[in-house]
Amino acid sequence: MIGEHVVVGYTHDSGGRDALALGAAISRVTGGELTVATIYPPRSPGLAVEAQANLAHAAEELGEVPAEYLTFESRGSGRGLSVLAGRIRADLIVVGSTGTGQHGRISLGSTADHLTHLSSEAVLVVPQGYRLPEGPSRLTLGYVHRPQCDEAVERVARAAVRLGVPLRLITFDLRTDDQGKLRDDLALAVRLAWEGTAIEAEAEIAEGHDVTAALENVEWLPGELLICASSEDAQAHRVFLGEMAMKVLRAAPCPVAVLPRGFA
């Protein structure tokens, strides 16, 4: 289950603090390990010292929360986080949004953009200014009837059972699809979740003229987490957001996790 070992990509700014708070909250709920990491470029001793100072700030933020603090040298922060996560066998990378985006929405910086297109671990991106109230209140999976999403249904259902929260499956009707077929697809996904875990998943169609409108037309609980499967164009065991999922990520009012293709 995602959250057994969480890596937070920490920067000493609002996005880094948002990611740190959510990463710590998830590890607390799952009982998993927490690693806080800052990436710095090669042959940059001054930035290496600055990275250590950043981690000292992170330790102050977390107080007595148990965590490991690591600096890691890499040409790019996104690549560095992915490589580090693989080396320490983490299963979730948490990163924040840029400070230039809309409050309460996700704004991808270069680190998050790299991870959502190449990471080998699940990636969770936090909206600007977000704080998880207590713990996850519900897991919502964006569902389309294709193999990657069917795999995600089973895995997210198991995560919901372990966390003790409801599971919701939503699909999008942007007024271009046969809603009867969408309901049939959702019914199959609900059955798939039940067969694997005996969880009774909610099913909902988000309707609107575009993704933003559709997301605004469904209810979002405080503490909700939205999960997307990677595109069918993703390499095996890699994250890759397709065009539709990218629109969902940018419009979502809550943190969004993206699972690698073939996530296990």
C-alpha positions as CSV (number, residue, x, y, z in Angstrom):
1,M,0.0,0.0,0.0
2,I,1.3,3.5,-0.8
3,G,2.4,5.2,2.4
4,E,4.6,2.5,3.8
5,H,7.6,4.7,3.2
6,V,7.0,8.3,2.3
7,V,9.7,10.6,0.8
8,V,9.0,14.4,1.1
9,G,10.8,16.6,-1.4
10,Y,11.5,19.5,0.9
11,T,12.3,23.1,-0.1
12,H,12.4,25.9,2.4
13,D,9.3,27.7,1.1
14,S,5.5,27.4,1.3
15,G,5.3,24.4,-1.1
16,G,7.9,22.5,0.8
17,R,6.1,23.1,4.1
18,D,2.8,22.0,2.6
19,A,4.4,18.8,1.3
20,L,6.1,18.2,4.7
21,A,2.9,18.5,6.6
22,L,1.0,16.1,4.3
23,G,3.8,13.6,4.1
24,A,4.1,13.5,7.9
25,A,0.3,13.1,8.3
26,I,0.2,10.2,5.8
27,S,3.1,8.4,7.5
28,R,1.4,8.9,10.9
29,V,-1.9,7.3,9.6
30,T,-0.2,4.4,7.8
31,G,2.5,3.9,10.5
32,G,5.1,4.0,7.7
33,E,8.6,5.5,7.5
34,L,9.1,9.2,6.7
35,T,12.2,10.5,4.9
36,V,12.6,14.2,4.2
37,A,15.0,14.9,1.3
38,T,16.5,18.0,-0.3
39,I,18.3,17.7,-3.6
40,Y,21.3,19.8,-4.7
41,P,23.3,19.9,-7.9
42,P,26.7,18.2,-8.4
43,R,29.9,20.1,-7.6
44,S,28.1,22.7,-5.6
45,P,29.5,22.7,-2.1
46,G,27.7,25.9,-1.2
47,L,24.3,24.5,-2.2
48,A,25.1,21.2,-0.4
49,V,25.5,23.3,2.8
50,E,22.3,25.1,2.0
51,A,20.5,21.8,1.6
52,Q,21.6,20.7,5.1
53,A,20.3,24.0,6.4
54,N,17.0,23.4,4.7
55,L,16.7,20.0,6.4
56,A,17.4,21.7,9.8
57,H,14.4,23.9,9.1
58,A,12.3,20.8,8.2
59,A,13.3,19.2,11.5
60,E,12.1,22.3,13.4
61,E,8.8,22.1,11.5
62,L,8.3,18.5,12.4
63,G,9.5,18.7,16.0
64,E,9.3,15.2,17.6
65,V,7.8,13.5,14.5
66,P,10.2,10.6,13.7
67,A,11.9,11.1,10.3
68,E,15.2,10.5,8.5
69,Y,16.7,13.6,6.9
70,L,18.8,13.2,3.7
71,T,20.5,15.4,1.2
72,F,21.0,13.9,-2.3
73,E,23.1,15.1,-5.2
74,S,21.5,15.1,-8.6
75,R,21.4,17.2,-11.8
76,G,17.7,17.7,-11.3
77,S,15.5,17.7,-8.2
78,G,12.8,15.5,-9.8
79,R,15.2,12.9,-11.0
80,G,17.1,13.0,-7.7
81,L,13.9,12.4,-5.7
82,S,12.9,9.4,-7.9
83,V,16.4,7.9,-7.8
84,L,16.6,8.4,-4.0
85,A,13.1,6.9,-3.5
86,G,14.1,3.8,-5.5
87,R,17.3,3.4,-3.4
88,I,15.6,3.6,-0.1
89,R,12.6,1.6,-1.3
90,A,10.1,4.3,-0.7
91,D,6.7,4.0,-2.3
92,L,5.4,7.5,-2.3
93,I,7.0,10.9,-3.2
94,V,5.2,14.0,-1.9
95,V,5.9,17.4,-3.4
96,G,4.3,20.8,-3.1
97,S,3.1,23.4,-5.6
98,T,4.8,26.5,-6.7
99,G,4.1,29.7,-4.8
100,T,2.8,31.4,-7.9
101,G,-0.3,29.3,-8.4
102,Q,-3.8,29.8,-7.1
103,H,-4.4,29.1,-3.4
104,G,-6.0,25.7,-2.9
105,R,-5.0,24.5,-6.4
106,I,-2.0,22.5,-7.7
107,S,0.6,24.4,-9.7
108,L,3.4,22.2,-11.1
109,G,7.0,23.4,-10.8
110,S,9.8,21.7,-12.6
111,T,10.3,19.1,-9.9
112,A,6.6,18.0,-9.8
113,D,6.4,18.1,-13.6
114,H,9.4,15.8,-13.9
115,L,8.0,13.4,-11.4
116,T,4.5,13.2,-12.9
117,H,6.1,12.2,-16.2
118,L,8.9,9.9,-15.2
119,S,8.8,8.8,-11.6
120,S,9.1,5.1,-10.8
121,E,7.1,5.6,-7.5
122,A,3.7,7.0,-6.8
123,V,3.7,10.8,-6.7
124,L,1.4,13.0,-4.5
125,V,1.2,16.7,-5.4
126,V,-0.1,19.0,-2.8
127,P,-2.2,22.2,-3.6
128,Q,-0.8,25.5,-2.5
129,G,-1.6,26.2,1.2
130,Y,-3.1,22.8,1.8
131,R,-3.3,21.2,5.3
132,L,-4.8,17.8,5.9
133,P,-7.3,18.3,8.7
134,E,-6.7,15.1,10.7
135,G,-6.1,12.3,8.3
136,P,-7.5,11.0,5.0
137,S,-11.4,11.1,5.0
138,R,-12.0,9.4,1.7
139,L,-10.1,8.1,-1.3
140,T,-11.5,9.0,-4.7
141,L,-10.2,7.3,-7.8
142,G,-10.6,8.9,-11.2
143,Y,-11.9,5.9,-13.3
144,V,-11.8,5.2,-17.0
145,H,-12.5,1.7,-18.3
146,R,-9.0,0.5,-19.2
147,P,-6.5,-1.9,-17.7
148,Q,-4.5,0.6,-15.7
149,C,-7.6,1.9,-14.0
150,D,-8.9,-1.6,-13.3
151,E,-5.5,-2.4,-11.6
152,A,-5.8,0.9,-9.7
153,V,-9.3,0.0,-8.4
154,E,-8.0,-3.1,-6.7
155,R,-5.0,-1.4,-5.1
156,V,-6.8,1.8,-4.0
157,A,-9.6,-0.4,-2.5
158,R,-7.0,-2.2,-0.4
159,A,-5.6,1.2,0.7
160,A,-9.1,2.4,1.7
161,V,-9.7,-0.7,3.7
162,R,-6.4,-0.4,5.5
163,L,-6.9,3.3,6.2
164,G,-10.5,2.7,7.3
165,V,-12.0,5.3,4.9
166,P,-14.6,5.1,2.1
167,L,-13.7,4.6,-1.5
168,R,-15.3,6.6,-4.3
169,L,-15.0,6.0,-8.0
170,I,-15.7,8.9,-10.3
171,T,-15.7,9.2,-14.1
172,F,-16.2,12.3,-16.2
173,D,-19.0,13.1,-18.5
174,L,-18.0,16.2,-20.5
175,R,-21.2,16.0,-22.4
176,T,-19.6,14.0,-25.2
177,D,-20.1,10.4,-24.0
178,D,-22.9,7.9,-23.6
179,Q,-23.8,8.2,-19.9
180,G,-25.4,4.7,-19.9
181,K,-22.0,3.2,-20.9
182,L,-20.2,5.3,-18.3
183,R,-22.6,3.9,-15.6
184,D,-22.1,0.4,-16.8
185,D,-18.3,0.9,-16.6
186,L,-18.6,2.2,-13.1
187,A,-20.8,-0.7,-12.0
188,L,-18.1,-3.1,-13.2
189,A,-15.4,-1.1,-11.3
190,V,-17.6,-1.2,-8.1
191,R,-17.9,-4.9,-8.4
192,L,-14.1,-5.2,-9.0
193,A,-13.5,-3.3,-5.7
194,W,-15.9,-5.5,-3.9
195,E,-14.5,-8.8,-5.2
196,G,-11.0,-7.8,-4.0
197,T,-11.8,-6.3,-0.6
198,A,-15.5,-6.5,0.1
199,I,-15.6,-2.7,0.3
200,E,-18.7,-1.0,-1.0
201,A,-17.4,1.7,-3.2
202,E,-19.4,4.8,-4.1
203,A,-19.8,5.6,-7.8
204,E,-20.4,9.0,-9.2
205,I,-20.3,10.7,-12.6
206,A,-18.8,14.2,-12.7
207,E,-20.7,16.2,-15.3
208,G,-19.7,19.5,-16.8
209,H,-18.7,21.2,-20.0
210,D,-15.0,20.8,-19.1
211,V,-13.0,19.1,-16.3
212,T,-13.0,22.2,-14.0
213,A,-16.8,22.4,-14.1
214,A,-17.2,18.7,-13.7
215,L,-15.0,18.7,-10.5
216,E,-16.9,21.6,-9.1
217,N,-20.2,19.7,-9.6
218,V,-19.2,16.9,-7.2
219,E,-18.7,17.1,-3.4
220,W,-15.2,17.0,-1.9
221,L,-14.7,16.2,1.8
222,P,-12.0,17.8,4.0
223,G,-9.2,15.4,3.9
224,E,-10.1,13.8,0.6
225,L,-7.3,12.4,-1.6
226,L,-7.8,12.0,-5.4
227,I,-5.9,9.2,-7.1
228,C,-5.2,8.8,-10.9
229,A,-3.7,6.0,-12.8
230,S,-1.0,6.7,-15.3
231,S,-1.6,7.0,-19.0
232,E,-1.5,3.9,-21.2
233,D,1.4,5.7,-22.9
234,A,3.5,5.4,-19.7
235,Q,6.5,3.1,-19.6
236,A,6.1,0.0,-17.4
237,H,6.5,1.0,-13.7
238,R,6.6,4.7,-14.5
239,V,4.3,7.6,-13.9
240,F,3.0,9.5,-16.9
241,L,0.1,11.8,-16.8
242,G,-2.0,12.0,-20.0
243,E,-3.8,15.1,-21.2
244,M,-7.1,14.4,-19.3
245,A,-5.4,13.5,-16.0
246,M,-3.2,16.6,-16.2
247,K,-6.4,18.7,-16.5
248,V,-7.8,16.9,-13.5
249,L,-4.7,17.5,-11.5
250,R,-4.7,21.2,-12.2
251,A,-8.4,21.7,-11.4
252,A,-8.6,19.4,-8.3
253,P,-9.4,21.0,-4.9
254,C,-7.4,18.4,-3.0
255,P,-4.1,16.6,-3.2
256,V,-3.7,14.3,-6.2
257,A,-1.7,11.0,-6.3
258,V,-0.6,9.4,-9.5
259,L,0.2,5.7,-9.6
260,P,2.9,4.3,-11.9
261,R,1.8,2.0,-14.6
262,G,1.8,-1.6,-13.2
263,F,1.9,-0.2,-9.6
264,A,2.2,-3.1,-7.2
